[in-house]
Amino acid sequence: MLTMADHADTCGHALMKIEHDGEVLSTWFVGIVALFVTCLITANIVAVKLVDIDGIVVPAGTVTLFPISYIIGDVLTEVYGYRRARQVIWLGFACNVVAVIAIYLTQILPAPAFWDGQQAYERILGYVPRLLLGSFIAYLIGEFANAFVLARMKVWTQGRWLWTRTIGSTIIGEGIDSVVFVSIAFAGTVSGHQLLRTMLTAWLVKTGYEALVTPITYLVVNFLKRTEGVDVFDTSTDFSPMRLN
């Protein structure tokens, strides 16, 4: 059963916290989770548009919102630990599935004769099964790899050199994500050279994004650790992706 309790934060403002089974989830944590899920779902929707950056063509989600989900994942793991990050990763996956199902069911519902937007709806929001499969698998493998690497590096570095963890985990996580997604989505449809080029481009863009916002990540992480009074080290954590508690 959920109970609500107020407590004052460092600025003297009232901060709502939710207590569940003896554990406290602050509104900061809930807000970060909401932002993570929003970025994830929105990135998959806007990815239908391709953008050209100095001759490099990538899905819009690659340069707008999807990298933010990895940054938020870093914050969650760094502050709240792998166990919480694992729950959020699965929550994001479930919400994404719900969004896809809702979009598909809406697509196949009969439209009135006077409405001329059916083809546009299918063109923008319709999903190719192969792309969808690649996106789901790449998300799970990449996010869990990112969280695992960051959590282990935090223990190895004894909490020092945050930038090495955020960038290092992103290099691994985003690298796996790019390889898995591009391989499943486009293997056999484009040349091997183009396949490798697409993987490399997506990986470099996402990793560069993480490196550029590292100062912001530092500010957010330090603020949350100070405000929440939480700084989890995963010294004895079960890193199995399948555990939800």
N, C-alpha and C positions, 0 to 999 in steps of 0.2 A: 504494500500500500504506500502511495506517495504522500509525503508530508512536506509542507512548505515552511521555510524558516528564513528570516531576514538576518543579514549581518552587514556591518559597515565595512566598506572597502577602505583603501589607504587614503582616499580623497575625502572620506567622510560621508559618501553617498550610500544610500541603501542598496544593497546588492542581493537579489533574490537567489536562493539556492534550493535545489531539490534534493531531498534525502531519500535514497532508495536502498533498502537492504544494508543500512549502515554506511553507505557511501554517498558522498555529497557531489552533486553535479551543479556547477554554477551557471549563471546565465552567460558568462563568457564562453564556457565550453559549449553550451547549447547553440550559441550564436555562431561559433566557429564551425560546428557541424552543419548548421543550416547553410552557411556560406559555401562549404565544401560541396554539399549535395547540389546546390544551385549552380555552381561553376561547372560541375561535372555534367549535369543534364543540359545546361545551356550550351556548353561547348560542343556537345554531340549534335545539337540542333543547328547551330551556326556553321558547323563544319561543312555543310553542303556548299557553302560559298568558297571558291578558291581565290587566294590573293597572290599577287605578283610582287615580290620584293626584290627589286634589282635583278630581274630575270629568274628568280627562284620562286617556283610555284608551290604553295603549301595550303592545306585547308585552313580556313579562317580560325577555327578553334585552336589550331596549333600555336598561333601567335597572339591570341586574345585571352581565353579563359582556361583552357586545359592545363597549361603550365601552373596556373594558380592553384589548381587542385593538388599538385605535387608540393607546392610551397606550404599549403595548409596542412598537408599530410606530414611534412617535416615538423611543423609547429606542434601538431598533435602528439607525434611520437616523442619529440624532444621534451615537451612539458609534461604530458600526461602518461607517456609510456606506450609500449607496443600493444599492450592488451586493449587499451582504449582505441588506439588507432585501428586495430584489427576490427573492432566492432563498427567503427565508422566506415571502413572500407566496404564491409558487407552491407551496411545500411545504404551507402551510395549505390552499390550494385543493385540492391532490391528496388530502390527508388527509380533507378534508370530503367529497369525492366518494366516497372509500372508505367512509366512515361511512354516507352516504346509500344506497349500493349494498347494504351489509351489512344495513341496516335494512329496505330494500325486499325483499331476498331472504328474510330471516327472516319478513317479513309474509306472503309468498305460499307459504311452506312449509306443508304440511297439518298441522293441529293435531289432537290426539287428541279424541275425542268428549266426554270428561269435562272438558276445559279450557274454561272460559267467559270467557277473557280476550281472545279474538280481536278482538272489536269495540272493546274498550278500547285494545288495542295499535294498531289502525288509527286510532282517534280521536286518540290522543296522538302516535304516531310516524309516521303516514301523511303523505306529502307531496303537496300539490297541485302538479302540474307547473308551473303558471304562477308560483306562489309560489317554487318552487325555482329556476326560471330567473331570476326577478328577484333572488333572493338571491345567486346565483352571479355574475351580471353586475355587480350593484351592489358586491359585495365587491371584485372585481378592479379596477374603475374607481376606486372610492373609496380603496382602499388605495394604489394606485399614485399617484393624485393627491396623497394625503397625504404619501407618502414624497418625491415630486418637489418639492413646495412646500417642505417642511422642509429638504431638502438644498440647494435653491437659496437659500433665505433664510439658511441658515447661512453660505454664501459671501458673500452680500450684506452681512450684518451682521458679518462677520469673527469669527463665533463668539460674539458678544455677545448679550445680551437673549434668552436661551433661551425665556422665556415667550412672546415674540412668535412664535416658530417653532412651538412646540407648540400654542398656541391658534389661530394663523393657519392652520396646515396642517390642523387639525381642522375649522375652519370650512369650508374648501374641501372636504376629503375627506368629512366627514360630510354636508355639504350635497349633494354629488353622489350619495353613497350613498343618502340619503333620497329624493331626487328620482327616481333611476333605479329603486330598488326599488318605491316606491309607485306609480310610473307603470306599470311592467310588471305588478305584482301586482294592482292595483285599478282601473286605468283602464277605464271603461265599466261598472263595477259599482257605483260610488258617484257622487254628484254632484261637479261640479268644485269646489264650495266645500269639501266634505268631503275631497276629494283634497288640496287645498292645505293644509287644516287639519292633516291627518295628516302631510304632509311637514314642515310647520313645527314641529309638536309634537315629532316624532322628532329633527329637527335641533337644536332648542333643548335638549332633554333631554341628548342626547349631547355637545353642545358645552359645556353647563353642567357636565356631569360632568368633562370635561377641565379646565375652569378651576378647579374645586374641588380637584382632586388635583394641581395644578401644583406645590405645595411638595414633594409626595412624588416627583414626576417629577424635580425638581431634585436631591433627595437620591440617587435611584437613578442618574441620569446622572453626577453628580459622583463617586459611589462607583465606578462602573464605569470611568470615565476614569482615575481615580487607581489603581485596582487592576489594570486591564488594561494601562495605559500606551498606550491607543488613543484617538484623537480624529480621525476621518476628515473631511476636507474634500473634497467632490466637485467639484473645480475642472475636471477633464478627464474626467468620467465619461460614458459612453454611457448615456443615460437610457431607451433603448428597453426597454419592459416584456418583450419577447420574448427578450432575452439572459439566459441562465442562468449563464454563467461570468464 
